[in-house]
Amino acid sequence: MNTKEYISSGIIESYILGHASHEEAGILECVMKNNAEVKEAFEEAQKTLENLATAQAVTPPNDLKSKIWSKIQQEDTSNEIKPVVVTDIPVAKPQEEVRIHRNNNWKGLAIAASVLFLGSIAGNLFWIREQSDTHKEIAKLNTEKQSQDLMIQKMNQKVEMFSNPDMQMVTLKGVEKHTDSKALVFWDKKTKEVYLSAGSLPKAPAGMQYQLWAIADGKPVSAGLYSEDKDSLVALANIPQAQAFAITLEKEGGSKVPTMENMYVMGGV
């Protein structure tokens, strides 16, 4: 894909509108730093969209601000916490009238011990739950960091592929039943190794797997099975020649021939 094809692919408009994925946005930002033509096209598209937004802007009513402020004040007033005043405090009896029996002493001690015991159990349960929540939060953060590290690794790999003059990029577009699907094939013309970026494809159902095919002399040749951990990072196959590439959804483990009704994307070299 040359510079003009990349500009006309719609990635610049998607980026400005916030529809581009993290990977696509990272690649575009990197390409703009090294390609003046792409940067100029980005600035022109940004200016065009800003002018369009300004031309279609609608001025809000003059009393809108006062209505919003009035609504906020009403909610604040309704949510105001009123102090609780206790008026029925019993009058203390003279000390000489208080008579404590031995049985009542034992009952009071038993109740107090029970309360302390239950309080101890509740405290331990609260501490255990807090520890469990903390461990879960740490595990979640570690998982998110690993995911971000993998995304950065893939992005760096794609940038290297873009800048490699021996790497040919083939855009695979969605076929009739899957028009929203797309993928990228990176084909090293020296080593003949094929890499696949298929993060825009729907997640494969359980027991199914995406398979890449190279069309050589009119015949499909398996170019490897795709998995998320291989995306852009691991070569799927070595393909000496091809006139096109396609991706089908097959049973896990792959197929010897493509299931044509399960084809998602295809693109010519």
N, C-alpha and C positions, 0 to 999 in steps of 0.2 A: 504494500500500500504506500503510494507516494504522498507528498505533502498535500496536494490538492484533494486527493481522495480522502485523506484524513480530515481535512477542513470541512469537506462536504458531507461527512458521515453523520453530522448532527451532534457530535460529542461536545462541541463548544456551547451550543444552545442549551443542551442538557445540563452542562456544568453551571451556566449562569442561572438557570431556573432552579437549581438544586436537585435535579433528578439523577445526576451521575452518581455511580457507586464510588466508594472510597478508592478503589483501585483505579478506575477510570479518571477520577479527579487528580489523583497523584501522578498518573502518567501524563495527563495534559499539562499540569503545572511544570513538570520536568521538561516536557517537549518545548513549552513556551520559553524556557530559559535558554534553550539551545537552538531555537528556530525562530528567526525574526518574522517570517511570513505567517506562521501560526499565531504568534503574539499579536501581530497587526490585525489578523482576522478576528481574534478574540476581542480586542479593543473596539473594533468596528461593530461587532455583534452586540457588545455590551452597550455601546452608545445608541444603537438602533432600538434595543429593547427598552432602554431608559426613556428615550423619546416617545416610544409607543405608550409606556406606562403613564408618562406625564400628560400626553394628549387625551388619554381616557380616564384621567383622575376625576373623582367626584368630590366636590367640596361638601363637608358635613354641615348639617344645620347649625345655626348660630347658638341655639339653646341646648345643644347636645352636651357641652361640658357641664353646664349648671345642672342638668338632669342627672348626669352620672354622679356628680358630687353630692347631690341631695339624696340619691339612693344609698351611697356609702354611709352618709351620716345617719340615715334611718336604720341601717343594719347595725352600725356601731352602738346606737342607742338601745336597740332591742337585745343586743348581746351583752349589755353592761351587767356586771356581776353586783348584785345587791347584798349588803352585809346582813348576816343572820343575827338577830338579837334574841337572846334567851331571857324570858321573863318569869319562868316558873321554877326558879331555883329554890329548893326547900330550905326552910330555916333550920339551922343546926340546933339540936337539942342540948340541954345542959349535960355536962359530962356525968353527973351523978345518976342521970336517968338511963344511961347506956349500960346494959348488962350483957356481957358476953358469956355464953355457955360453952363448955368444953366440946360438946358435939358440933356446935357451929364452927368452932376453931378448926376441927378436923375437916369439916366440909369445905371451909374456905381455903385451907391448904391444898386439899385435893383438887379443887377447881383451879387454883393458881398453878399447880403443877401441870395439870392438863393443858392449860392455856400455854404455859411455857413450852411444853412438849410439842404441841401442835405448831407453835410459832417456830420452833427449831426445825421441824419437818418442812414447813413452808419456806423457811429461809434456805434450807439445803436444796429444795426443789428449784427455787428461784435461781440459786447460784449455778446449779447444774444446767438449767435452761439457758442462762446467760453464757456459760462456757460453750454450750453446743451451738448457740447462735453465733458466737465469735468465731468458732472453728469453721462454720458454714460460710461466714462472710469472708474469711481468709481464703478458703478454698475457691470461692467465687471470684475473688480478686486475682488469684493465681491463674485460674482458667481464662479470665479476660485478658490477662497479660500475655499468656501463651498464644491466645488467638490474635492479639495485636502484633506480637513478634512474628507470627507466621505471615500475617498480612503484609507487614513491612518487608519481610524476606521475599515474598512473591512480587511485591511492587518493585523492589530493587532488581530482581531477576528480569522483570519485564523491561525496565529501563535499559539494562544491559543488552537485552535482545533488540530493542529499538535502535540502539546506537551501534550495533554490530552490522557492518556492511554486508556480511555473508549471510545474515539471517533474513529470510523472506517471510513476510507476514501475510497470511491468507485469512480474509474475513469470511466467516460462515454465517449466513443469514437464515432466519426461520422459514420453513416451507409452509405450505398452505394451511395445515392444521395447527402450526405453532409459529405464527408470524411474530410473536413477541420474543422468541428465543434468538440467541446469538452466541457466537463463540469465536475464538481466535486460534489459528494454528501458526506456530513458529517453526519454519523448516530451514535448518542449517544446510546451506548449499554445499558446504565443504564436507562436513561429517555425515550429511544426509539424515541426521537425527531430527525427530519430530517432537515438538512440545505442544501441549494443549492448554489453553485457558478457557474453561467452560463454566466459570462461576455464575454466568447469567442464565444458565439452564435451570429448569425446575429441579428440585431435589429428587433423586431417583427413588422410587418406591422400594419397600423391603423386598429383597430377593431379586432386584433388577440392577442393571449397571449400564452406563453409557459406553459405547464402543466407537472408536474412531476408524474410519475407512478411507483409504487412498484409492482414487479411481485412476488406474493406469491402463492405457490402451483399451478403454471401455469396460474394463473388468474391475470389480471391487476387491481390494486387498486389505486385510485387517492391519490397522496401524496402531493397535494396542487398546487396552481397557483403561478407562478413566476412573480416578478416585480423587477426592478432595485433597488428600495429602500429596498427590502428584501434580496438582494444578500449577503449571508454569515452572515447576522446579525439577521434575524428573522426565527424561526423554521416554516416550511411550514405545517408540519403535524406530527402526532404520529403514527409510523409504528412498530407494534409488531414484525413482521417477514417479510423477503423478501429474494428472491434468486437472484434478479436483479433489476435494476432501468432503466428507460427510460424517454425520454422527447419528447413530441409531440407539434405541433403548432395547437392550437384550437381557436375557436371563443372566443372573450373576455367574461369572465365569466366561461369558462371551459366546459368540456363535461363529461357525465357519462361513456362513453367508449372511448378509444383512437382511433384517426384517424390514422390508420397504415401508409397510404401513406404520412402523414405529420410527420413521426418520424424522428428526427434529430440525437439523440445520444442514446446509450444503453451500459450498463456494468454490468457484473456479480459481485455478492458480494463475 
